[in-house]
Amino acid sequence: MNVLINQESRELPDGATLADAVQAWETPAVFAAAVNLQFVPRTAYAQHRLAEGDRIEIIAPITGG
């Protein structure tokens, strides 16, 4: 199935989860993830099944002042 991760097209196997998508992407040490603009708790990544065309955002915090 085709999904977008941070606006880049990625091919994942049918039945893939958010955990699979995170593994396929070079994630920073600390990050949050959203699917179709809905935040997903880290504890739910392995259970959150993806669908064709889902939009995944992997977001790293920015510090500064």
Buried (B, 14 or more C-beta within 10 A) or exposed (E): BEBBBEEEEBEBEEEBBBBBBBEBBEBEEEBEBBBEEEEBEEEEBEEBEBEEEBEBBBBEEEEEE
